[in-house]
Amino acid sequence: MAKIDIFSGFLGAGKTTLIKKLIAEAYQGEKLVLIENEFGEISVDGGFLAGAGVEITEMSSGCICCSLVGDFAKALEQVKEQFRPDRILIEPSGVGKISDVIRAIQDVGDSELVPGSFTTVVDATRARMYMRNFGEFWCNQVENAGAIVLSRTKGMKEAKLAECVAMLREHNPSAVIVTTPWDELDGRQLREAMEHEDSLRAELERLAAEAAEAHDGHCCGHEHEHHHEHEHGQECSCGHEHHHHHGHDADEVFASWGAETAREYTEEEIADALSALDSLGYGQAVRAKGYVPARDGWIYFDYVPGERSIRRGGAAVTGRVCVIGAQLDTEGLKELFHIG
């Protein structure tokens, strides 16, 4: 069984640099094969990657995802038989359409070759220019990505980075977008983001499960011996209305809201926002957590009604704010946490 990961992105976006980082920090112990193609030219990076213990299959007679689609299935089968890898990394030409590569993998129809992550590397400083000049190819790479890893974000103005993310979101509302400079991240964090173990959806699901567990026998952090007597709409002594009783799934009980942000925050801004959740002006928040960039590192926070903790921590792939509760005012929460 081999997992197939695709790395797309325009020439110079940083695909090979990302692959090198993942090989060094995230794929240790796995047998890897890299299939790369630079539009008919012999890859200049072959020597380095071979030195890292990666077998190189050069495909130099055209673009991997157009003229070579026919040979592509044969190449994959050959790689599988010859090397028995755990993971196959495919780095198509910078002007290749990722949808063609995905289709080519699906057409192989081999149950031992499992589609893994589809990642597009986007140079944040040139994204608008590339979209304008090479719209068809750029949009295809962005729209078909499961994760978008931004390169060259270090030192970018906050407004420019937010503008870039908003443009990407227009083309792909669901991909994980990595906005943090790569030198602040470990390769394993990037791999988890690419494989959707570290995504906003996964974060919200974990938080909803935590909130459901906390509320099963607890009310606002206080244990109640007769919790089963609580019905919909009944208030507990802490003044928060609860729409929960046994037998309901978490998604019936709770609403969730989450957002990603590359904005820098201060601890005061986060403290004020968490205090405001206690006012019930934004719905009945029962749990909130997140991590956001600050001028001098990262701020991590946790909230339950009446209690909050704010601490410092290491870099994450992008800033995230997650809130679980009932009747949440999502537009109000966006404003409260300065999103968008």
PEQUIHU-V324068 format. One record per pair of residues at least 4 apart in sequence whose ideal C-beta (glycine too) atoms are under 8 Angstrom apart, sorted by the first residue. I is the first residue (numbers start at 0). J is the second residue. Records with the same first field share a line. If there is no record, write none. Layout:
I: J / J
This chain:
0: 111 / 113
1: 32 / 79 / 83 / 84 / 85 / 86 / 87 / 111 / 112 / 113
2: 85 / 86 / 87 / 113 / 114 / 115
3: 75 / 86 / 87 / 89 / 104 / 112 / 113 / 114 / 115
4: 86 / 87 / 88 / 89 / 115 / 116 / 117 / 118 / 193
5: 89 / 91 / 97 / 100 / 101 / 104 / 116 / 117 / 118
6: 14 / 17 / 18 / 88 / 89 / 90 / 91 / 118 / 119 / 120
7: 14 / 91 / 95 / 97 / 100 / 117 / 118 / 119 / 120 / 140 / 144
8: 12 / 13 / 14 / 93 / 119 / 120 / 121 / 122 / 140
9: 93 / 94 / 121 / 122 / 125 / 129 / 133 / 136 / 137 / 140
10: 92 / 93 / 94
11: 93 / 122
12: 93 / 120 / 121 / 122 / 150
13: 17 / 120 / 122 / 150 / 151
14: 18 / 90 / 93 / 120
15: 19 / 44 / 90
16: 20 / 150 / 181
17: 21 / 118 / 120 / 148 / 150 / 181 / 189
18: 22 / 33 / 48 / 88 / 90
19: 23 / 47 / 48 / 51
20: 24 / 25 / 181 / 186 / 189
21: 25 / 26 / 186 / 189 / 190
22: 26 / 31 / 48 / 51 / 53
23: 51 / 186
24: 185 / 186 / 187
25: 185 / 186 / 187 / 189 / 190
26: 31 / 86 / 186 / 190
29: 84 / 85 / 86
30: 82 / 83 / 84 / 85 / 86
31: 52 / 53 / 54 / 84 / 85 / 86 / 87 / 88
32: 53 / 54 / 56 / 78 / 82 / 84 / 86 / 87 / 88
33: 48 / 53 / 54 / 55 / 56 / 87 / 88 / 89 / 90
34: 56 / 58 / 63 / 74 / 75 / 78 / 87 / 88 / 89 / 90
35: 42 / 44 / 45 / 55 / 56 / 57 / 58 / 63 / 89 / 90 / 91
36: 42 / 57 / 58 / 59 / 61 / 62 / 63 / 67 / 90 / 91 / 92 / 95
37: 41 / 42 / 43 / 92 / 93
38: 61 / 62 / 92 / 93 / 94
39: 59 / 60 / 61 / 62
40: 59
41: 45 / 57 / 59
42: 55 / 57
44: 48
45: 49 / 55 / 57
46: 50
47: 51
48: 53 / 55
49: 53 / 54 / 55
53: 88
54: 78 / 82 / 84
56: 74 / 77 / 78
58: 63 / 67 / 70 / 74
60: 66 / 67
61: 65 / 66 / 67
62: 66 / 67 / 91 / 92 / 94 / 95
63: 67 / 71 / 89 / 91 / 92 / 95 / 100
64: 68 / 71 / 91 / 92 / 95 / 96 / 97 / 99 / 100 / 103
65: 95 / 96 / 99
67: 71 / 74
68: 99 / 102 / 103 / 106
69: 73
70: 74
71: 75 / 103 / 107
72: 76 / 103 / 106 / 107
73: 77
74: 78
75: 79 / 87 / 104 / 107 / 109 / 112
76: 80 / 107 / 109
77: 81
78: 82 / 84 / 87
79: 83 / 84 / 87 / 109 / 111 / 112
86: 115
87: 112
89: 100
91: 95 / 97 / 100
94: 133 / 136
95: 99 / 100 / 136
96: 100 / 136 / 139 / 140
97: 101 / 117 / 119 / 139 / 140 / 143 / 144
98: 102 / 139 / 143
99: 103
100: 104
101: 105 / 114 / 117 / 143
102: 106
103: 107
104: 112 / 114
105: 114
107: 112
115: 194
116: 145 / 146 / 190 / 193 / 194 / 195
117: 143 / 144 / 145 / 146
118: 144 / 145 / 146 / 147 / 148 / 193
119: 140 / 141 / 143 / 144 / 146 / 147 / 148
120: 147 / 148 / 149 / 150
121: 126 / 140 / 141 / 147 / 148 / 149 / 150 / 163 / 167
122: 126 / 129 / 149 / 150 / 151
123: 149 / 150 / 151 / 152 / 155 / 159 / 160 / 163 / 178
124: 151 / 155
125: 129
126: 130 / 137 / 163 / 166 / 167
127: 131 / 162 / 163 / 166
128: 132
129: 133 / 137
130: 134 / 137 / 138 / 166
133: 137
134: 138
135: 139
136: 140
137: 141
138: 142 / 170
139: 143
140: 144
141: 147 / 167 / 170 / 171 / 174
142: 170 / 171
144: 171 / 174
145: 174 / 175 / 193 / 195
146: 174 / 175 / 176 / 177 / 192 / 193 / 195
147: 167 / 171 / 174 / 175 / 176 / 177
148: 177 / 181 / 189 / 192 / 193
149: 160 / 163 / 164 / 176 / 177 / 178
150: 181
151: 155
152: 160 / 178 / 179 / 180 / 261
153: 180 / 182
155: 159 / 160
156: 160
157: 161 / 261 / 262 / 263
158: 162
159: 163
160: 164 / 178 / 261
161: 165 / 260 / 261 / 262
162: 166
163: 167
164: 168 / 176 / 178 / 259 / 261
165: 169 / 339
166: 170
167: 171 / 174 / 176
168: 172 / 176
175: 192 / 193 / 195 / 197 / 198 / 199 / 316 / 317
176: 259 / 317
177: 184 / 189 / 192 / 316 / 317
178: 259 / 261 / 316 / 317 / 318
179: 183 / 184 / 261 / 292 / 314 / 315 / 316 / 317
180: 184
181: 189
183: 314
184: 188 / 189 / 314 / 316
185: 189
186: 190
187: 191
188: 192 / 197 / 314 / 315 / 316
189: 193 / 316
190: 194
191: 196 / 197
192: 196 / 197 / 198 / 316
195: 200 / 201
196: 201
197: 201 / 202 / 315 / 316
198: 202
199: 203 / 257 / 258 / 259 / 319 / 321
200: 204
201: 205
202: 206 / 257 / 319 / 321
203: 207 / 255 / 257 / 321 / 323
204: 208
205: 209
206: 210 / 255 / 286 / 288 / 321 / 323
207: 211 / 249 / 250 / 253 / 255 / 323
208: 212 / 249
209: 213 / 286
210: 214 / 249 / 253 / 285 / 286 / 323
211: 215 / 249 / 252 / 253
213: 217 / 220 / 285 / 286 / 303
214: 218 / 241 / 243 / 252 / 285
215: 245
216: 222 / 223 / 226
217: 221 / 222 / 223 / 226
218: 223 / 226 / 229 / 235 / 236 / 237 / 239 / 241
219: 235 / 237 / 239 / 285 / 303 / 304 / 305
220: 303 / 304 / 305 / 306
221: 235 / 236 / 237
223: 229 / 235
227: 244 / 245
229: 233 / 235 / 241 / 243 / 244
230: 244
231: 241 / 242 / 243 / 244
232: 240 / 242
233: 240 / 241
234: 238 / 239 / 240 / 241
235: 239 / 241
237: 304 / 305
239: 279 / 283 / 285 / 304
240: 283 / 325
241: 283 / 325
242: 252 / 283 / 325
243: 247 / 252
247: 251 / 252
248: 252
249: 253
252: 325
253: 285 / 323 / 324 / 325
254: 282 / 323 / 324 / 325 / 326 / 327
255: 321 / 322 / 323 / 327
256: 321 / 322 / 327 / 329 / 332
257: 319 / 320 / 321 / 322
258: 319 / 320 / 332 / 333 / 336 / 338 / 339
259: 317 / 318 / 319
260: 291 / 317 / 318 / 319 / 320 / 336 / 337 / 338
261: 292 / 317 / 318
262: 291 / 292 / 318 / 337 / 338
263: 291 / 292 / 293 / 294
264: 268 / 269 / 291 / 292 / 293 / 298 / 318 / 337
265: 269 / 293 / 294
266: 270 / 293 / 298 / 309
267: 271
268: 272 / 337
269: 273 / 291 / 298 / 300 / 309
270: 274 / 307 / 309
271: 275
272: 276 / 335 / 336
273: 277 / 287 / 300 / 302 / 307 / 309
274: 278 / 307
275: 280 / 281 / 335
276: 281 / 284 / 287 / 302 / 304 / 322 / 335
277: 304 / 305
279: 283
280: 328 / 331
281: 322 / 327 / 328 / 331 / 332 / 335
282: 324 / 325 / 326 / 327 / 328 / 331 / 332
283: 324 / 325 / 326 / 327
284: 302 / 304 / 322 / 323 / 324 / 327
285: 303 / 304 / 323 / 324 / 325
286: 302 / 303 / 322 / 323 / 324
287: 300 / 301 / 302 / 320 / 321 / 322 / 323
288: 299 / 300 / 301 / 302 / 321
289: 299 / 300 / 318 / 319 / 320 / 321
290: 297 / 298 / 299 / 300 / 312 / 315 / 318 / 319
291: 297 / 298 / 318 / 319 / 320
292: 296 / 297 / 298 / 314 / 318
293: 297 / 298
296: 311 / 312 / 314
297: 311 / 312 / 313 / 314 / 315
298: 309 / 310 / 311 / 312
299: 309 / 310 / 311 / 312
300: 307 / 308 / 309 / 310
301: 307 / 308
302: 306 / 307
303: 307
315: 319
320: 336 / 338
322: 327 / 332
327: 332
328: 332
329: 333
330: 334
331: 335
332: 336 / 338
333: 338 / 339
334: 338
